[in-house]
């Protein structure tokens, strides 16, 4: 028995186990609260008091087994932000610091140098014949930092000192502040050094070397030295902000106002007594205040999300040190892709952390993908994507099939357009015929049959000014394999593309619908809470469209079997519910939205149920080890 046979045999045996007392309705995507014990094990706590977001575990599927009893091998994950990773990294650095007895920043630079491969870094350090030479080779000065590093910034008046970047120097009357790293003492003015660090931060650099260029200095700035400049920059910006506010608060005199607006006398300030200026002003203020309140009350969810994003961006870019840590966290996730995945959605910095599997036979992502399971996860912003390939959600299509489909679409799109335009089947032998001229008289090279390109009829009937003005379909079932393969591909591609177009059109209609909802909220006094249901329906509809879209790519690769018929039946039921909800959004009058709320929620609920049944059906067909093995080997899924 081969390794593959043993592997699929194990899967088949496990999948046939029937568990008694298993709650099939446990929702994997609902948040499950856990506490981490001192031993490192997860202790589940279903109490409502536990709201620590860092302890919430989610699952890639909504239940552990399908209705047919097949294990879904769910991936367990946690939602985190990049800022949360800093705490984990700080623990790693402190652990290395305790072992090497070096400054914190030097240990951080060593870990960065070895891409956070702690074991390799320690091995290289311990086996180095000379630790000082080893550190210098990695851009690190061995001597321990003094307690007060603020002296790295000095005020200079010596005219012989020049900044190596801007080539400006101080004088006795105009002193300048300079900064130099502790290990090399190369001085640069603080303004240039700060701008140099900001540029490095923007480019995502972490191993930032001294800017001294002749000869090149390879010492790397540590986070302690970086912090000195960061704090100095903060003080300078606060001072600048304070002076700017003071200037804005200075009141203008009457003469300054006249000069500003070129007024010659007080007569130009006179107002028409008949105009009720005060009332107009008060009404304008009240109207603006009401509009502002309406916006805050009726659309506060969107505003809060926007403010949260702005606050996070502001926090990350507020200081040099915070931006530097952000780059480190981002790089760490990129290196450790087995444990962390960035959300692929544009302008989303959220991260998903891998915890493990709700399975006895799956130990890693590759084994899960080999079972044709799709580890779908959601980030903090509710964006759904695949943890296996980091693409947007593509269930029920396995990752490998997604790759095959994309390649096929890229390779075949232009070919198909050309074939459809320039080729037809010979009416007699069904060989593929290319039209390479303007004449409609065609001769098949395979069987020498003469026929008309337009109607595919016998060319002998086209003499004596015969007019060919009707299409005669080919009723012969013995079509060529090439044409049959192309027709099959075009069938599934057209449906795939149609769902993509429908998804985009639904999105456009729903954006218009959302704007009308806002008008309804303001004009009719409908609160945001009363109308929030429609956003839930919108998200569910678009996600189901995506499932339908990828179902056609999936079915293209599934061979004809009873399982395929079951999938097509479940697919049709899902499609029916999707079209119902889409039609409701399109047809309902905006004034009747609240009245139709029960209908929206009922259709949405049945649509989500149909989606779950559909995805379960796709999982169930591979419970048979022979079907799974055949599919994996046919499409070379490793």
C-alpha positions in Angstrom: 0.0 0.0 0.0 1.4 3.4 -1.0 1.6 6.4 1.3 -1.2 8.0 -0.5 -3.4 5.0 0.0 -2.7 5.0 3.7 -3.4 8.7 3.9 -6.8 8.5 2.2 -7.6 5.3 4.1 -7.0 7.2 7.4 -9.2 10.0 6.2 -12.0 7.6 5.2 -11.9 5.8 8.5 -12.1 9.0 10.5 -14.8 10.5 8.4 -17.0 7.5 9.0 -17.0 7.8 12.8 -20.3 8.7 14.2 -20.2 10.9 17.3 -23.1 10.8 19.8 -24.0 13.9 21.6 -22.3 16.2 19.2 -23.9 19.6 18.9 -24.2 20.0 15.2 -25.5 23.6 15.5 -22.4 25.1 17.1 -21.6 28.1 15.1 -17.9 28.3 14.4 -17.9 31.9 13.3 -19.5 33.0 16.5 -16.9 34.2 19.1 -15.9 31.6 21.7 -14.3 33.1 24.8 -11.2 31.3 26.1 -8.7 31.9 28.9 -5.1 30.9 28.6 -3.9 29.1 31.7 -0.4 29.2 33.2 0.4 26.0 31.5 -0.3 27.4 28.1 -3.5 25.5 27.5 -6.8 27.1 26.4 -9.6 27.1 29.0 -13.0 27.8 27.5 -15.3 30.1 29.3 -18.8 30.7 27.9 -19.6 33.4 30.6 -20.7 36.8 29.3 -18.2 38.6 31.4 -15.2 37.7 29.3 -14.9 40.3 26.5 -11.1 40.3 26.0 -10.7 40.4 22.2 -7.3 38.9 22.4 -8.8 35.6 23.8 -11.5 35.1 21.3 -11.1 32.1 19.0 -13.0 31.7 15.7 -13.4 28.8 13.3 -13.2 28.6 9.5 -16.6 26.7 9.2 -19.8 27.2 11.1 -19.9 23.6 12.6 -17.5 20.8 13.1 -19.4 18.2 11.1 -21.7 18.3 8.1 -25.2 17.1 8.3 -23.9 13.8 6.8 -21.5 13.4 9.7 -18.3 14.3 7.7 -15.6 16.2 9.7 -15.0 19.7 8.4 -11.5 19.9 10.0 -12.0 23.6 11.0 -9.1 26.0 11.3 -9.0 27.9 14.6 -7.8 31.4 14.5 -7.8 34.7 16.3 -8.2 38.3 15.0 -5.5 40.7 16.0 -4.1 44.1 14.9 -0.5 44.7 13.9 0.0 46.7 17.1 -0.9 43.6 19.2 2.1 41.8 17.7 4.5 44.3 19.2 3.9 42.8 22.7 4.8 39.3 21.5 7.9 40.6 19.8 9.0 42.5 22.9 8.9 39.2 24.9 11.1 37.5 22.3 13.7 40.3 22.4 13.8 40.3 26.2 14.3 36.6 26.3 17.3 37.0 24.0 18.5 39.9 26.0 18.6 37.8 29.2 20.7 35.1 27.4 23.2 37.4 25.7 23.3 40.2 28.3 23.3 42.9 25.5 21.3 46.1 25.2 17.7 45.6 24.2 18.1 47.4 20.8 21.1 45.3 19.9 19.2 42.1 20.5 16.4 43.5 18.4 18.8 44.2 15.5 20.2 40.7 15.7 16.8 39.2 15.5 16.0 41.5 12.5 19.2 40.5 10.9 18.3 36.8 11.1 14.6 37.3 10.2 13.5 36.4 13.7 15.2 33.0 13.5 16.2 32.9 17.1 17.9 29.5 17.1 20.1 30.3 14.1 21.0 33.7 15.5 22.0 32.2 18.9 23.9 29.4 17.3 25.9 31.8 15.1 26.6 34.1 18.1 27.7 31.3 20.5 30.0 29.7 17.9 31.6 33.0 16.8 35.3 33.0 17.7 35.1 36.7 18.7 31.8 38.2 19.8 33.0 41.8 19.2 33.9 41.1 15.6 30.7 39.2 15.1 28.6 42.1 16.4 30.5 44.6 14.3 30.0 42.5 11.2 26.3 42.7 11.9 26.4 46.5 12.4 26.3 46.4 16.2 28.7 48.2 18.6 29.4 46.0 21.6 30.0 48.6 24.3 27.0 48.9 26.7 24.9 52.1 26.4 25.1 54.6 29.3 21.9 55.2 31.3 21.3 58.6 29.8 21.3 58.6 26.0 19.9 62.1 25.7 23.4 63.4 25.4 23.6 61.9 21.9 21.9 65.2 20.9 24.3 68.2 21.4 24.1 71.9 20.7 27.1 72.9 18.6 28.6 76.3 17.9 31.9 75.2 16.4 32.0 76.5 12.8 34.2 73.5 11.7 31.3 71.1 12.2 29.2 70.4 9.1 26.1 68.3 8.6 27.0 65.5 6.2 23.6 65.7 4.5 22.7 69.4 4.1 26.3 70.7 4.6 25.1 73.4 6.9 27.1 74.4 10.0 26.6 76.3 13.2 28.0 79.7 14.3 28.4 81.2 17.7 25.3 83.4 17.0 23.3 80.6 15.4 24.0 77.3 17.2 22.6 74.0 15.7 21.5 70.7 17.3 23.4 67.6 16.1 22.8 63.9 16.7 25.3 61.1 16.5 25.0 57.3 17.2 26.8 56.1 20.3 29.1 53.7 18.4 30.4 55.9 15.6 30.0 59.5 16.7 29.2 60.7 13.1 27.3 64.0 13.6 24.4 65.2 11.5 22.0 68.0 12.3 18.8 66.8 14.0 16.5 68.0 11.2 18.3 66.0 8.6 18.7 62.9 10.8 15.0 63.0 11.6 14.0 63.4 7.9 16.4 60.5 7.1 14.7 58.3 9.6 11.2 59.3 8.4 12.2 58.4 4.8 13.5 55.0 6.0 10.3 54.4 7.9 8.2 55.2 4.8 10.1 52.7 2.7 9.6 50.1 5.4 13.3 49.8 6.3 14.2 48.3 9.7 18.0 47.8 9.5 18.8 51.5 9.3 22.5 52.3 9.0 24.3 55.5 9.9 24.0 57.9 6.9 27.7 58.6 6.9 28.9 57.8 3.4 32.6 58.4 3.0 33.7 55.9 4.0 30.4 54.1 4.4 29.5 53.5 8.1 27.6 50.2 8.6 26.6 50.6 12.2 22.8 50.2 12.6 20.8 52.5 14.7 19.2 50.8 17.7 15.7 51.4 19.0 17.1 53.2 22.1 18.9 55.7 19.8 15.8 55.9 17.6 13.8 56.8 20.7 16.0 59.7 21.6 15.4 61.3 18.2 11.7 60.4 18.3 11.2 62.1 21.6 13.2 65.2 20.4 11.0 65.4 17.3 7.8 65.1 19.4 8.9 68.1 21.5 9.8 70.2 18.5 6.5 69.4 16.8 4.5 70.3 20.0 6.5 73.5 20.3 5.7 74.4 16.6 2.0 73.5 17.1 1.8 75.7 20.2 3.3 78.7 18.4 1.1 78.2 15.4 -2.0 78.2 17.7 -0.8 81.3 19.4 -0.6 83.1 16.0 -4.0 82.0 15.0 -5.5 83.2 18.3 -4.1 86.8 17.9 -7.0 89.2 17.3 -7.0 91.5 14.3 -7.5 95.2 14.9 -10.2 97.2 13.1 -7.6 98.9 10.9 -6.1 95.5 9.9 -9.5 94.2 8.9 -10.1 97.3 6.8 -6.8 96.9 5.1 -7.4 93.1 4.5 -10.8 93.7 2.8 -9.8 97.1 1.3 -12.6 99.0 3.1 -12.4 102.8 3.0 -15.0 103.7 5.7 -17.4 102.3 8.2 -20.2 102.9 5.7 -19.4 99.6 4.0 -20.3 97.8 7.3 -23.9 99.2 7.3 -26.7 96.7 6.9 -30.2 96.9 5.7 -32.4 97.2 8.8 -35.2 95.5 7.0 -33.2 92.3 6.8 -33.6 90.1 9.8 -30.0 89.2 9.8 -30.0 87.7 13.3 -32.9 85.4 12.5 -31.3 84.2 9.3 -28.1 83.5 11.1 -29.8 81.6 13.9 -31.8 79.6 11.4 -28.6 78.7 9.4 -26.9 77.6 12.6 -29.8 75.5 13.7 -30.1 73.9 10.2 -26.4 73.0 10.2 -26.5 71.7 13.7 -29.5 69.5 12.8 -27.8 68.1 9.8 -24.7 67.4 11.9 -26.8 65.7 14.5 -28.7 63.7 11.9 -25.4 62.6 10.4 -24.0 61.5 13.7 -27.2 59.7 14.9 -28.2 58.0 11.7 -24.8 57.0 10.4 -22.8 56.8 13.5 -21.6 53.2 12.8 -19.8 54.3 9.6 -18.5 57.4 11.3 -17.1 55.4 14.2 -15.4 53.0 11.9 -13.8 55.8 9.9 -12.7 57.6 13.1 -11.2 54.3 14.4 -9.2 53.9 11.2 -8.0 57.5 11.3 -7.0 57.2 15.0 -5.1 54.0 14.3 -3.2 55.6 11.4 -2.6 58.7 13.4 -1.3 56.6 16.3 1.1 54.6 14.0 2.4 57.7 12.3 2.4 59.9 15.3 6.1 59.2 16.3 9.1 57.8 14.6 9.3 55.0 17.1 5.6 53.9 16.6 6.1 53.8 12.8 9.3 51.8 13.2 7.5 49.2 15.4 4.6 49.1 12.9 7.1 48.2 10.1 8.7 45.5 12.3 5.3 43.9 13.0 4.3 44.0 9.4 7.6 42.4 8.4 7.3 39.8 11.1 3.9 38.7 9.7 5.3 38.5 6.2 8.1 36.2 7.4 5.8 34.0 9.5 3.1 33.3 7.0 2.2 30.0 8.5 1.1 31.7 11.7 0.0 35.1 10.5 -1.8 36.4 7.4 -2.5 40.0 6.4 -6.0 40.7 5.2 -5.8 41.1 1.4 -8.5 43.8 1.3 -7.3 47.2 0.2 -6.5 49.7 3.1 -6.9 46.9 5.7 -4.0 46.3 8.1 -5.7 43.6 10.2 -4.0 40.3 10.8 -5.4 36.8 11.4 -3.4 34.6 13.7 -3.4 30.8 13.2 -4.2 28.8 16.4 -4.6 25.2 15.3 -7.2 22.8 14.0 -10.5 21.3 15.3 -9.3 17.9 13.9 -7.6 14.7 14.9 -5.9 14.1 11.5 -5.0 17.5 10.2 -1.8 19.1 11.5 -1.1 21.9 9.0 -2.5 23.9 6.2 -1.1 21.7 3.5 -2.8 18.7 4.9 -6.1 20.6 5.1 -5.7 21.7 1.4 -5.0 18.1 0.4 -8.4 17.2 1.8 -9.9 20.0 -0.5 -11.0 22.0 2.5 -11.0 25.8 2.3 -9.9 27.6 5.5 -12.0 30.8 5.3 -11.3 33.4 7.9 -12.5 36.9 8.7 -10.5 39.8 9.9 -11.6 42.4 12.5 -13.2 44.4 9.7 -15.3 41.4 8.7 -13.4 40.9 5.4 -13.5 37.2 4.5 -10.5 35.5 2.8 -8.7 32.2 2.5 -5.9 31.5 5.0 -4.4 28.9 2.7 -3.7 31.1 -0.4 -4.5 34.6 1.0 -7.0 35.2 -1.8 -10.5 36.6 -1.3 -13.1 33.9 -0.3 -13.5 31.3 -3.0 -15.5 28.5 -1.4 -16.4 25.8 -2.5 -13.4 25.9 -4.9 -10.1 24.5 -3.4 -7.0 26.7 -3.6 -5.4 24.5 -6.3 -8.5 24.6 -8.4 -8.6 28.4 -8.1 -5.1 28.5 -9.5 -5.9 26.1 -12.4 -9.1 28.1 -13.2 -7.3 31.4 -13.3 -4.5 30.1 -15.5 -7.1 28.5 -17.9 -9.1 31.8 -18.1 -6.0 33.8 -18.9 -4.8 31.2 -21.5 -8.1 30.5 -23.1 -9.9 33.9 -23.2 -8.3 35.2 -26.3 -8.1 31.8 -27.9 -11.8 31.2 -27.4 -12.7 34.6 -28.9 -10.6 33.8 -31.9 -12.0 30.2 -32.3 -15.6 31.4 -31.9 -15.1 34.1 -34.6 -12.9 32.2 -37.1 -13.7 28.5 -36.8 -16.7 26.1 -37.2 -17.2 22.4 -37.3 -17.3 20.6 -40.7 -21.0 19.5 -41.2 -19.9 16.0 -42.3 -16.8 15.0 -40.2 -17.0 17.6 -37.5 -13.3 18.7 -37.8 -12.5 22.2 -36.8 -12.3 24.5 -39.9 -10.6 27.9 -40.0 -11.9 30.7 -42.1 -8.8 32.4 -43.5 -10.4 34.4 -46.4 -13.4 36.4 -47.3 -15.1 33.7 -49.5 -17.9 31.7 -47.8 -17.1 28.6 -50.0 -15.3 26.2 -47.6 -13.5 22.9 -48.4 -12.8 20.5 -45.5 -9.2 19.2 -45.7 -10.2 16.0 -43.8 -13.1 14.8 -45.9 -13.0 17.3 -48.9 -16.6 18.2 -48.2 -17.7 21.5 -49.9 -20.0 23.6 -47.8 -21.2 27.2 -47.0 -19.6 29.0 -44.1 -22.8 30.9 -43.2 -25.4 28.1 -43.2 -23.1 25.1 -43.2 -25.2 23.6 -46.1 -24.0 21.7 -49.2 -22.2 24.2 -51.5 -23.8 22.7 -54.6 -27.2 24.1 -53.5 -25.7 27.6 -53.5 -25.4 28.0 -57.3 -27.7 30.1 -59.6 -27.8 33.2 -57.3 -28.9 31.1 -54.3 -29.4 33.2 -51.2 -28.2 31.9 -47.9 -30.4 33.7 -45.3 -31.1 31.2 -42.6 -29.2 29.4 -39.9 -29.5 25.6 -39.9 -28.3 24.2 -36.6 -26.1 21.1 -36.5 -28.2 18.3 -35.0 -25.5 15.7 -35.2 -24.5 14.6 -31.6 -21.1 13.3 -32.7 -19.2 16.6 -32.2 -15.5 16.7 -32.0 -13.7 16.4 -28.6 -12.0 19.8 -29.1 -15.3 21.6 -29.7 -17.0 19.7 -26.9 -14.3 20.7 -24.5 -14.5 24.3 -25.5 -18.3 24.3 -25.2 -18.0 22.9 -21.7 -15.5 25.5 -20.7 -17.6 28.3 -22.2 -20.7 27.1 -20.4 -19.0 27.3 -17.0 -17.0 30.4 -17.8 -20.1 32.3 -19.0 -21.9 31.4 -15.7 -18.9 32.3 -13.7 -18.6 35.7 -15.5 -22.3 36.3 -15.2 -22.1 35.9 -11.4 -19.2 38.3 -11.3 -21.1 40.9 -13.3 -24.2 40.3 -11.1 -22.1 40.8 -8.0 -20.8 44.2 -9.3 -24.4 45.2 -10.3 -25.8 44.2 -7.0 -23.1 46.3 -5.3 -24.0 49.3 -7.4 -27.7 48.9 -6.7 -27.0 48.5 -3.0 -24.9 51.7 -2.9 -27.8 53.6 -4.4 -30.1 51.8 -1.9 -27.9 52.9 1.0 -28.0 56.5 0.0 -31.8 56.4 -0.1 -31.8 54.8 3.3 -29.8 57.7 4.6 -32.4 60.1 3.2 -35.2 58.0 4.8 -33.4 58.2 8.1 -33.1 62.0 8.0 -36.5 62.8 6.5 -38.7 60.2 8.3 -36.8 60.0 11.6 -35.9 56.4 11.2 -33.0 55.5 13.5 -29.9 53.6 12.4 -30.7 50.7 14.7 -34.1 50.2 12.9 -32.5 50.1 9.5 -29.2 48.3 10.3 -30.7 45.0 9.1 -30.3 45.9 5.4 -26.5 46.0 5.8 -26.5 42.5 7.1 -28.6 41.4 4.1 -26.2 43.3 1.8 -23.1 41.5 3.1 -24.8 38.1 3.0 -26.0 38.6 -0.5 -22.6 39.6 -1.8 -20.9 36.7 -0.1 -23.4 34.2 -1.5 -22.8 35.7 -5.0 -19.1 34.9 -4.5 -19.9 31.3 -3.5 -22.1 30.9 -6.6 -19.4 32.4 -8.8 -16.7 30.0 -7.7 -19.1 27.1 -7.7 -19.0 27.1 -11.6 -15.2 26.9 -11.6 -15.5 24.0 -9.1 -18.1 22.1 -11.2 -15.9 22.5 -14.3 -13.3 20.2 -12.7 -15.7 17.8 -11.1 -16.3 14.6 -13.2 -19.9 13.5 -14.0 -21.1 11.5 -11.0 -24.0 11.4 -8.5 -22.1 13.8 -6.2 -22.0 16.4 -9.0 -25.8 16.2 -9.4 -26.2 16.8 -5.7 -24.0 19.8 -5.9 -25.9 21.2 -8.9 -29.2 20.8 -7.0 -27.9 22.6 -3.9 -26.4 25.2 -6.2 -29.8 25.8 -7.9 -31.4 26.3 -4.5 -28.8 28.8 -3.4 -29.1 30.6 -6.7 -32.9 30.9 -6.3 -32.6 32.5 -2.9 -29.9 34.9 -4.1 -32.0 36.1 -7.0 -35.0 36.5 -4.6 -33.1 38.8 -2.3 -31.4 40.7 -5.2 -34.8 41.3 -6.8 -36.2 42.5 -3.5 -33.5 45.1 -3.2 -34.1 46.2 -6.8 -37.9 46.4 -6.6 -38.8 47.6 -3.1 -39.9 51.2 -2.7 -37.6 53.0 -0.3 -40.5 54.1 1.8 -41.5 50.5 2.3 -38.1 49.3 3.4 -39.0 49.2 7.1 -42.3 47.5 6.4 -40.6 44.9 4.4 -38.0 44.2 7.1 -39.4 40.8 8.0 -39.3 39.7 4.3 -35.7 40.9 4.0 -34.7 38.9 7.1 -36.7 35.8 6.1 -35.1 35.6 2.6 -31.7 36.4 4.0 -32.0 33.6 6.6 -33.1 31.0 4.0 -30.3 32.2 1.6 -27.6 31.7 4.3 -29.1 28.3 5.1 -29.0 27.4 1.4 -25.4 28.5 1.3 -24.5 26.3 4.3 -26.2 23.3 2.8 -24.5 23.9 -0.6 -21.0 24.1 1.1 -21.7 21.0 3.2 -22.7 19.1 0.0 -19.4 20.1 -1.6 -17.6 18.7 1.4 -19.7 15.5 1.6 -18.8 14.3 -2.0 -15.2 14.0 -1.0 -16.0 11.8 2.0 -15.6 8.8 -0.4 -11.8 8.1 -0.4 -11.9 7.0 -4.1 -13.5 10.2 -5.2 -11.0 12.3 -3.2 -8.0 10.3 -4.3 -9.1 10.5 -8.0 -9.7 14.2 -7.9 -6.4 14.9 -6.1 -4.3 12.8 -8.5 -6.1 14.0 -11.6 -5.4 17.7 -10.9 -2.0 17.1 -9.2 -3.1 18.6 -5.8 -0.2 18.1 -3.4 
